[in-house]
Amino acid sequence: MYNGKNIETRKDVLRLQCEPIECVRIGFVGLGVRAKRAVFRMMHIKGCKITALCDLVEENIADAMEIIEQHDQERPACFNDKEGWKRVCESTNVDLVYICTDWASHADIAVYAMQCGKHVATEVPAATTIADCWRLVDTAELTRRHCIMLENCCYDEFEAATINMVKKGKLGEIIHAEGSYLHDLRERISSNENGERKWSNWQIEFMDSHNGNPYPTHGLGPIALAMNIHRGDRMKSIVSVSSKRVGGEENTLSGTMNSSIITTAKGKTIVVQHCISLPRPYSRSFLISGTEGFVQKYPIQQIAFAPDSDNAITGEACNEILKEYTHHTTLEYKEIGLELCGRRWIDYAMDSRLIYCLNNGLPLDMDVYDAVEWSCLVELTDTSARNGGKPVEIPDFTRGRWH
């Protein structure tokens, strides 16, 4: 398997800064539900405009065009053939390719977009194989283009405040963390009254053939930022196990629970879990445990500090502490994000930060190494789980520059 080592020495893209773009011209590839929400958000973000739309379904293009026309924006170029995504990437009227297609196609589109000189923002996961993770890194380093994965949970108010708390030393040295995606999606997985899947076939087919964690980034992303992954430490190895599958061949997803333990180069641990087919309350089980304190979001928000760690701080007292460490992205974007998007205001914060950084030539909040480090668990958890929980090494995508 290609591991990125047999490539000439090149400069990394850590803290990459590119020329400022006064108005970011965006080309959307894939216009499903999430993409159409993003099109709406971009109508309310200064410093950008949509110049290209691409989808195989004409109705999706029409829906996105209607949103744009309702906001009196210029009509973008539209492509709805199988090669349309390439023309978006090749367009001289596009600076940023925003990818919202099926998971397996993310890497191919992102690589080609960067080769065409475009910055890339891709939905999660950025890639589903280690080989594609390396392709993203190699291409970003060769082209000097940004490649960010759109992990919105990194902008959630609680997670962002905790990251701020960690950076300010309030929790001491972080030793252990836990994150997950536990979401009862049985109704979406099952067939509807017409015998058709509520979820797209590609999602069902991918998960049915996968025995690990196919969707690790919501839980892992904020934890990795809090633990300075590839900014002083790195994820080194992983052990992953999956429960039995129940429900028979007609619903092979039902009952699958994956649990993984990651060990870092500095001996710290991260637990990541995934389950979408058991009846349990929603949870991303965001938990950070350090030498001076503890923070947990689910099932209730609570904080504890040494030496009085037995007395957890909850309720309004907890909220006051979180307010003290409110992240600047929350302060800047939550109010208008709530007005525009309701509970999905974190998507507005994520997109606004992306455009702001591109406008001003700043490093993005997350880089290509974040994208591949979090996404590589898709393959690695499957490999470990299929081998009875055998430890698997996690590649160093920074090639030794993580410290």
Protein Blocks (a to p, Z undefined) as FASTA:
>chain_A
ZZhlacccdddfehiacdddfbacdddehjafklmmmmmmmmmcghiacfbdcdfblklm
mmmmmmmmmnopacddddfbfklmmmmmmpmkbfbdcdfbdfklmmmmmmmmmmnopacd
ddddfbfbfklmmmmmmmmmmnopacddddfklmgmklmmmmmmmmnomnopafbdcddd
dddfklmmmccfkopafbdfklmmmmmmpcbdfblmlmmmmmmmmnopailpacfbdcdd
ddddehijmlmmgopacddddddfkopacdddddfkbccdddehiacddfkbccdfbfbd
cddddfklmlccehjllmmmmmmmocfklmmmmmmmmmmnommlmmmmmmmmmmmmmmno
pacfbdfklmmmmmmmmmmmmmmmmnnopacddddfkgoplZZ
